[in-house]
Amino acid sequence: IDDDENFLEHVKSVAGSFHLDFDTASTLTEGRMMMDSTPYDHVFIDVFMKDGNGVDFAYENNYYPGELHIMTGDFNKDGCADKFNGRAMSLSLVSKEVFTNFLHSLSSYASKR
């Protein structure tokens, strides 16, 4: 779930090259509707979205059976540290830069196969 269309296109390109079963959503509202209708193993959520905050969204959907992952450019700069204070929940934080580098590595690996 990310409102950066270029990022979503990149994810589609790389994941598609591995024939992974995945969906993308560009709003939290769209992501919530998809999560209600499809059991996902993993959901990656950007922090700052046009229709809300990804961390708040994850807390509101804590009951979801799949793993929820928060993507952020900078953990401290984006205010994630403050959002997580005093909240007990199992969430993983993923740097967008690390996630993008991981996708590039996958893409490079796929092109060599």
N, C-alpha and C positions, 0 to 999 in steps of 0.2 A: 504494500500500500504506500504509494508515493505520488506526489503531485508533480514530480519532475519527469516530463514525458520522454526526454532524452535518456534518462536513467532507465525508465521502464522499457524503452525500445532496446537498449543495450542488454538488459536482463532477458528480454524475449529472444534476442538473437543468440546469446550464449546458451541459455537453457534449452532453446529449441534445437541447437546443434547436438545436444546430448539426449534429445527426445524425452526430456523431462515433462511430467504432467504438472502444469502450473497455470496460474491465472494472475492477472495484475489488476489493480484498482487504482484510480487516480484521486479518489476521495475516501475519507473515513466512512462516509455513509454508504458508498458503493462497496467498500470492503466489508462492512458489517452485514450487508445483504448477502454477499457472497459467502461469508462465514456462516450465516444462518442456514444456507442451502447446501453447503458442501463441507464435508469434514476434511480439513487440511491438517497435514502433519506439522507444518511450520508456517507461520505467518510473520513476515518482515514488515515493520511499520516505521515510517519516517516520523521524526519528532514534530517538526513544524509543518502542519498541513493547512490548507486554506479553510477547511471546515472544522478545525480543532487541533488538539495536541495529541500526538501519538502515545505519549506516556499515560495521559489520562484515559485515552481510549483503551489501552492495554489493561489498566486497572479496572475499568468498567466491564471488561470482558474476561476477567480473571477465571471465570468458570469454564472458558473454552478448553476443550480437550487437547488441542494441538499446542505446540510450543510457540510462544509469542516472543519475537525478537525485535528490539528497538534499534533502529538505525539512526545514527547521529554523526554529524561532521566533527563535532568536538564536544566530548562529554561534559566538560565544565562550562564552556562558552554557551552551549545550547540550554543550560539550566537543568540538565538531567539530574545532576547531583542533588540539587534542591528538591526536585520532584520526587526523588526516591527516598529522601530522608523520612524516617518514621513509617514507611510503608513496607510491610512484610509481604513479599510476593516473589515468586521465582520468574525472573525475566532475564534474558541475556541482552547485553548491549553490544551492538556491532557498529564499528566505525564504517561510515559509508566509503571512506577511502580504502579500508581493508577489504570490504565487500567487493568494491569495484576491481581492486587488484586481484582478488580471488577469481572474479569472473574473467579477467584478462588471462590469467594463468590457465583457467579451464579452456578458454577459447584457443589459446596457443597450443595446448595439449591436444585438443580435438583436431586442429588443423594438421597436426603431425601424424595422426592416426590413419 
